[in-house]
Amino acid sequence: MAENASSDGENLNYRIRREASGAWGWLRGTWREKRWVRWLGYAGGGFLAIFIAAWLLVARDLPSADKLLDYQPPLPTIVRGIDGQIVYSYARERRVQLRFVDFPKQLTDSFLAAEDKTFWTHGGVDYPGLAGAVIDYASKLGSGQRAKGGSTITQQVAKNILIGDEYSVTRKLKEMILARRIESTLNKQQILELYLNEIPLGRQSFGVQAAARAYFGKDVGELKLHESAFLAILPKAPERYGRAKNAQMAIERRNYVLEQMVSNGWATREAADEAKAQPLGIIGRRVETYDPSMGYFVEEVRRQLIQKYGEKAEQGPNSVYAGGLWVRASVDPEMQKAAQDSLRAGLLRYHGGMGWRGPIEHVDIDGDKWQTQLITLNKSISYQDWRIGIVIAREGASASIGFPDGKTGRLTGLPDKLRAGDVIAAAPVGGETYAVKTIPEVSGGMLVESPADGRVVAMQGGFDAGLASFNRATQALRQPGSTIKPFVYATGLDLGMTPATMVSDGTFCVYQGTAGQKCFRNFGGGGGGGTHTMRWGLEQSRNLMTVHIANDAGMENVTKTFQRVGIGKYQNYLSFALGAGDTTVIQMVNAYAALAANGVQYPASVIDYVQDRNGKVIFRADNRRCTTCNMAQWDGKPMPRFEPRGKQVLDARTAYQVVHMLEGVVQRGTAVVLRDLKIPLFGKTGTTTGPTNVWFVGGSQKYVAGVYLGYDKPRSLGGYAQGGRIAAPIFKQFVQATRNRWSELPFVAPEGVRMVRIDRTSGKRVFGVEPGSDPKAGVIWEAFKPDTEPSRATRADELSKQRSALLAAIQRGRQARQQDARDAARSAESADFAEEQGGVY
């Protein structure tokens, strides 16, 4: 048996060798004898060589289809306000990502009918369709016409995401190779999801959800059949079918898609006929509209986000314009609108009847390209019915204006200096006639903060963010004037003074060597006189008393206080005690917020937290952690609590004493205009030398606000300009507009503060008399630290002290008259220290 098996194997091997030898011999004979066989062999070999070379050339540098597994499309950043509502979106393209289950079947069927009816069955390439595309390409070769694509949806995904939109045979080969790879990497639902989210559909829309909003103002779930069919025709030529002038062409293509749906069993005849009877129904182009009052706030948020994460996708996965961030901002829409309106009203009140101050900008008009030039400037305004336009022509008493939408009109009320090329604000007065409007030349900034956590709830950096993005609430460096004085007084209180301490209001001079003697002055140039309580000096904003306190406390201690509360870092010059240094509105408001919070200061923040596109929190303003808050069961220890987040920058008692004195500023001082609001408020006005800036900063323990007015290039606002006349009324209007948001509860004193009845004028302790409700009552409650309140005294002691004080006053008067006579000869050497040092009042 074994011998037979061996013999059979040898016979089989022999037969195979014999047959192969015979076939090879036949092939060699045929190759030598028949020319057509040789030609066919040469052609086949050449084709194979070309195919291998082309494959290596095209396929070797192709991106991996595995990239699509974790593909992150560029998405806009969405900003929500304090109430959770969307207030803005940072986007250069319209994009909204949906999951496959979110797409209605009617919509997916429409796209398959229009683009790839064999999608569910092919392996990435539709070969019959490809053959038709090749024939079409060959017929149009050299004609300049673009051949039909013949690409499947899978190939379009490869084109849109991986290789780009180059028009070439090479790209088509790459598409085919990648399509096969994609089909082996992703399932059909994943491929269709990518396609419907990424396909460009015109009007800066990418994906069907963005397109549904752009063309119909609807979400995909709200689309009707004829609307879904219209979106399905857009991939072929979005800019053609999306234009109103091509409506008939679009309807014909849409109806073709509806017929394809019927033939594929994806729509009934009745539904298709009903859809064909419908007009296109597309809406006009529109820009996403957001509350324009948010302009300065969202621009500040954008600046901070770009600083953290970058602007473009190349700068990181969480970039502002591609990262798909979800941002919770601290902006309160109601407070923001009130801040905008209040500041605008104040700017317009000040500008009053000053007349037209010149154009917003001037351009040299280039023929009929004025519309493009105007659009390029990117100027807008959201005040009443005003519009930004450009003066097209000016001839004598007539002029015409053009607007970004291409419309034109006639101008009335022409200023003498108006000329062609001026970019101005105008408002309609009837028909196609517009009146020239004046945007105040003076500007300013306003900011509102919550002292309890540092969240900025409102911010207005000028008249309108559409005119310029420069934010005067956060970027403008201005002298704060007398609004800095409370922190000078706080330094004095820390070093042993009390609100009842008597301070000289006399002239204070400093010898400056060869420069002579330099002297400070009170507001209006007065020299002051006598001694008064610290409270009175702060309520009446006395410069000389402030300088005396700063000198007694030590200017180095005063500047340390300024730096500790974040106002700024200054040299130890007395002029800085009167606000000669530069700071910003946000820094001043944050410093006052520390006063309102009993000395605890929180960093001013406009962003509460940031989430990435997947919902993970990547930034939080309040970054405290509570590691034991999520224990499975109680461990028997005290309840876990967050550590305090704020920093104690002032003694709590000192902060309350300053606030208590600043309440007097509102009740009977320089901010008395606020008294009729009849709610507990504290604050301080400020006016700098010139005057070039007018300020008010103050509020309650719930909100602190700050506002200033001044020219961007500082110059005098006029002699009548004062913080109490111009800035405080802006704050007042803001409070009136948000009255329901302010508490009527009094300020809460911290532990260790004693409230003592004193005489408001002398600062002496009073017994047997209760403070009255009259703001100018002689007896008031005053805040003291333990053991610093005025001591008890008998009537005899009081009479003795008064007699001694009277005699001392008489003696000082004699000495003063003698000194005046001696100084008269040297009066020419004396100069105004405040003026030379940039002094303020």
C-alpha positions, 0 to 999 in steps of 0.5 A, a space after each residue: 500500500 505504501 509503495 502504491 501511494 508513493 508511486 501515485 505521488 510521483 506520477 502526479 508530479 510528473 504530469 504537472 511538470 509535463 503539462 506546465 512545460 507544454 503550456 510554457 512551450 506553447 506560450 513561447 511559440 505563440 509569442 514568437 509567431 503571433 504579433 498581436 499576442 506580443 502587442 497585447 502583452 506589452 500593453 498589459 504590462 505597461 498598464 500594470 506598471 503605470 497602475 502600480 506607479 500611479 498607486 504608489 504616487 497617489 496613495 503613499 502620502 494619503 492621510 489615515 482614515 483613522 483620523 475620522 474616528 476622533 475628528 474634531 470639526 472647527 466649532 464656534 465658541 458660545 457665550 452664555 450670560 448669568 441667566 444661562 441664555 446665549 448672549 454671543 457666539 464667536 464664529 467665522 462660519 456657521 456650524 452646529 454638530 448633531 448626532 446621527 439620531 438627531 437627523 430626521 429620516 426625511 432629511 437623510 433620504 433627501 440627501 441620499 436621493 440627490 447625492 448617493 442613492 446606493 449609499 447603503 449598499 456600495 463599498 465607498 465607490 459607485 462604479 457605474 456612477 464613476 464610469 458615467 463621470 469618466 465619460 462626461 470628463 472625457 467629453 468636456 476635456 479642453 472645453 473649460 467646463 467642469 465635469 460632473 463629480 460622480 462622487 459618493 457621499 463617502 468620497 465627499 467626506 474624504 474630500 471635505 475633511 481629509 484632502 481638500 477640493 482640488 479639481 483634478 484626476 489625482 484628487 479623484 483617485 485619492 478620493 476612491 482610495 480613501 473612500 475604501 479605507 473609510 468604509 472599512 474604518 467607520 460604519 455607514 451611520 458614522 459616515 453619514 453623520 460626518 457628511 451631514 455635519 460638514 457639507 458646505 451649503 452656502 451662506 457661510 453654513 457648514 452642515 444641515 443644521 446651520 443651513 436650516 437656520 440660515 435658509 429657513 430660520 428653523 431647526 432640522 426637526 422642524 423642516 418640511 419635505 420641500 425644505 429638506 429637498 431644497 437643502 439636498 440640492 445645495 451641495 452641487 452649487 450652494 451659491 447658485 441655488 441659494 440666490 433669489 434670482 435663481 429660484 426657478 432653477 432651484 425649484 426644478 432641481 428640488 422637484 427632481 430630488 422629490 421625484 428621486 425620493 418617490 422612485 426609491 420609495 422614500 416618499 409617497 406620490 401625494 407627499 411629493 406632489 404637495 411638496 412640489 406645489 410649495 415655493 422655496 420659502 427661503 428667508 433673506 440673508 441675515 446676520 446672527 443678532 445678539 443684544 448690542 448692549 453686550 458689545 464691550 463685555 463680550 469683547 473683553 471675554 474674547 480677549 481673555 479667551 484668546 490669551 488663554 487658548 489662542 484664536 485659531 485651530 493651529 494654536 490649540 484644541 480649545 481655540 476661540 474660533 474653532 474649539 467649540 467652547 461653552 463659556 459662562 460669563 458673569 454678565 447680567 443682561 438687565 444690568 448691562 443694558 442699564 449700564 449702557 443706557 445710563 452712560 450714554 445718557 450721561 455722555 449726551 447730557 454733557 455734550 448737550 448743545 456743543 454741536 457737531 464735532 466731526 466725522 467718526 472717520 474719513 476715507 478718500 472715496 475710490 469712485 463707485 467703491 464707496 460701499 466696499 470701503 464702508 463695509 471694510 471699516 466695520 462700523 455700526 451703531 445701535 442707538 435708537 434708529 441711527 445708522 452709520 453711513 458715508 457721505 458720497 457727495 457734498 455740493 453746497 447745501 446738499 449732500 448724499 449719504 450711502 449705507 452698507 446695504 447699498 442704499 442711499 439718501 439725502 442729508 439735511 442739517 449739514 454741518 459746515 465742515 461736512 465733506 465727501 468721504 466723512 463717515 457719520 451717524 444719521 437718522 431717518 426723518 422721512 422718506 429717503 432723507 436723513 439727518 446728521 447726528 452727533 456722537 459725543 466726542 467725550 467718552 467714558 467707562 462704567 463697570 459694575 461688580 458683585 463684592 461678594 464674589 468679584 463677578 463683573 455683572 456689567 461693563 460699558 466701555 464707551 458710547 457704542 462698541 460698534 464704533 470702536 472696541 477700545 474698552 475704557 472700563 478696563 483699558 483706559 488709564 486715568 487719574 482717579 482724583 478724589 475717589 482714591 481718598 478713602 484708602 488714604 483714610 483707611 491707612 490713617 484708621 489702621 494706624 490709630 486714627 478714628 472717624 472722630 479724630 480732629 485733622 487740620 484743614 490748614 495749608 500744607 506746604 513742602 520745601 522743594 529746595 531750589 524750586 522753593 516752597 510748594 503748597 497744596 490747595 483745596 478744591 477751588 484754590 482755597 487754603 482751608 482752615 481750622 480742624 475738623 473730624 476725619 468724617 467731615 474731611 471725607 464727606 466734603 472731599 478736603 484735599 488739605 485734610 487728606 494730605 495731612 492724614 497721608 503725611 501723618 500716616 506716612 506716605 509709604 504706608 498709604 502707597 502700600 494700601 493702594 498696592 494691596 487693594 489693587 489700585 496701582 503701584 506708586 511712588 511715595 509722593 503726597 500728590 498720589 494721595 490726591 489721585 495723581 496716579 493712573 488706574 482703571 475703572 475696573 481696578 477702582 471698582 474692585 478696590 471699593 468692592 473690598 470696602 463693601 465686603 469688609 476688607 475681603 477682596 475677590 479677583 474681578 472676573 468676567 468668566 465664571 467657567 469654560 467647558 470644552 466641546 465635550 462638556 469638560 470644565 477646563 477653567 473655573 474662576 472659583 477654583 477651590 476644591 472640596 475633596 471630601 464633599 463626595 464621600 460615599 458615607 460620612 466619616 464622622 468628621 465635621 461637614 466639609 466646607 470650602 475655604 474662603 476664596 477672597 483675600 483679606 486686604 483691609 482690616 474688616 473694621 477699618 473697611 466698615 469705618 470707611 464705608 460708614 463715612 462714605 455713607 455720609 458722602 451720599 447723605 450730606 457730602 459731594 454725592 448728595 444727589 443720590 440721597 433721594 434714592 432712599 437706599 443704603 449707599 456709599 460712594 465717593 466722587 472725584 474730579 482731577 485737575 483741569 478738570 480732565 476726569 470726573 468720577 463716581 465709585 460706590 454702591 452697596 454691599 450687593 453691587 459696587 459700580 464705578 464710572 468716569 467721563 473724560 476725553 480720550 486725549 485728556 483736556 479740560 471738561 470745563 470749570 463746572 465739571 465735577 464728579 457730583 454733577 456729571 458722574 454721580 447722576 449716571 450712577 443714579 440713573 443706573 440704580 433707578 433702572 435696576 431699582 428692584 435689584 438693590 437691597 434696602 437693608 443697612 450695611 452689616 458691621 463686622 465683629 469688633 465694631 462699636 457704634 457710639 453716639 457723637 457730635 457730628 461737628 466736634 467728634 465728641 461723645 454724646 449722652 442722653 440724645 438719640 441720633 435723628 433721621 435728618 441727614 444733617 442732624 448734629 448727633 450721629 452714630 459713629 463706628 469705632 474699634 474697641 477702646 478708640 471711641 471718645 472717652 467719657 468726660 464731665 461738664 467741668 472737663 468740657 468747659 475747661 477744654 473749651 476755655 483752653 482751646 479758645 485761648 490757644 486759638 487766640 494765640 495762634 491767630 496772633 502768631 499767624 498774623 505775624 507770620 503772614 507779614 514775614 511771608 509776604 515778601 517771599 510770596 513770589 517764591 510760593 507756587 501751587 504744588 498741586 498744579 505742578 504735580 498733576 494734583 487733583 481735588 
